[in-house]
Amino acid sequence: MSRFRTQLAGVAFLGVLVLLGWLAVAIYDKDFDDAELVTLRADRVGNQLAPTAEVKVRGVPFGEVRAVRSTRAGAEIDLALDPAKIGLLPGNVSARLLPKTVFGERYVNLVLPDSPQGKLRGGAVIAQDRSANAIELERVLGDLLPLLRAVQPQKLNSSLGAISQALDNRGKPLGESIVQLQDLLGRLNPLMPQFKADITGLANTADVYTGAAPDILQALSDLSTTARTIVDTRADLGNLYTSVTSATGHLNEFLRKNKDNLIGVSAASRPTLELLARYSPEFPCLFDAVNRLKPLMEKALGKGTNEPGLHVTLTVQDPREKYVPGRDTPRFDATGGPKCYGGGAAAAADGDLGPANSLGERRLVAELLRPELGDVPDWSSVLIGPALRGTEVTVR
């Protein structure tokens, strides 16, 4: 009797354990929940929709997914909706299967129609949303799948998480930045024609530089030679700069000490320079006469030939009487300004050479030079006369 009681207690204990297990599974499956079941028919559900997935309406939870079954036409999804909220949904509600995040699981989003009809009841069948927006969203998600396969999910998820954290509570500044960017683009848009013209001008300039590229490269090549020369002689250049700096200092000191003397010399030289400037027009005539006289004088003196040249016997005479002021004072009474010599002087008296550069003196000089040089200009006495005055000349 005692053994039978013990066995009966063991069986009862096992039964309690089985009952508790079944009760746990039933509670987990929410078999005791008071929920209204509806069926969602979709063409496909993907691989991220699982039982217990959320059912939301405009982000507000309304229930959960109880089961997912495949059919020939697609899939059927059992939705357990909150009995207290199911009456708020119209009978013609539709559904979309959306991911919570890029790599997150999907959930069922119930879409309210623009024209509600009736009330949603338990056991009803909900159709998948076929609007243009839903189709476009599904297409975007489908096109995104190959990209998601190529990108490492963990890295992309970390990046998206960082972006989400960076944008958290910054919606207002971001919106203001977008508005400011729009204003900037609005002001920039009228300048686009000018910008296009500038780009065209830049292209033309680039074409010019393209044509000149060989010359530019050659110039740079030549410049490299100069640069190497400068590098090789940098020590000498340094010494040169040091010398120039020192010379500049000495020159500065010289000018500082002699500035008054330089100013005085400049002031004293002004009358002479003005006189030279006045008579400067006759300088070309004078230099031309000297150039033409030079070969004649060389010929007369026998330079470069075997012929005897002009022979002159000079005898030193006693000096003239002493200088008497007033009588021997030089006179500068020439008038008429700058001119070339040549004729027009007053004729000398017979038997007298007359004053310097007179007609008599010019005739005598011409006669002395004619045997060797032939006819010479009448202004030859200007150059030869001073050398012959005051001397005795014997002509052979």
Sequence and secondary structure as in RCSB ss.txt:
>XXXX:A:sequence
MSRFRTQLAGVAFLGVLVLLGWLAVAIYDKDFDDAELVTLRADRVGNQLAPTAEVKVRGVPFGEVRAVRSTRAGA
EIDLALDPAKIGLLPGNVSARLLPKTVFGERYVNLVLPDSPQGKLRGGAVIAQDRSANAIELERVLGDLLPLLRA
VQPQKLNSSLGAISQALDNRGKPLGESIVQLQDLLGRLNPLMPQFKADITGLANTADVYTGAAPDILQALSDLST
TARTIVDTRADLGNLYTSVTSATGHLNEFLRKNKDNLIGVSAASRPTLELLARYSPEFPCLFDAVNRLKPLMEKA
LGKGTNEPGLHVTLTVQDPREKYVPGRDTPRFDATGGPKCYGGGAAAAADGDLGPANSLGERRLVAELLRPELGD
VPDWSSVLIGPALRGTEVTVR
>XXXX:A:secstr
 HHHHHHHHHHHHHHHHHHHHHHHHHHHTTTTS  EEEEEEES  TTS  TT EEEETTEEEEEEEEEEE SSSE
EEEEEE HHHHTTS TT EEEEEESSSSS EEEEEE  SS  S   TT EEEE  SHHHHHHHHHHHHHHHHHHH
S HHHHHHHHHHHHHHHTT HHHHHHHHHHHHHHHHHHGGGHHHHHHHHHHHHHHHHHHHHHHHHHHHHHHHHHH
HHHHHHHTHHHHHHHHHHHHHHHHHHHHHHHHHHHHHHHHHHHHHHHHHHHHHHGGGHHHHHHHHHHHHHHHHHH
TTTTSSS             S   TTTS       S S    S      TT   STT HHHHHHHHHHHHHHH S
  TTTHHHHHHHHTTS     
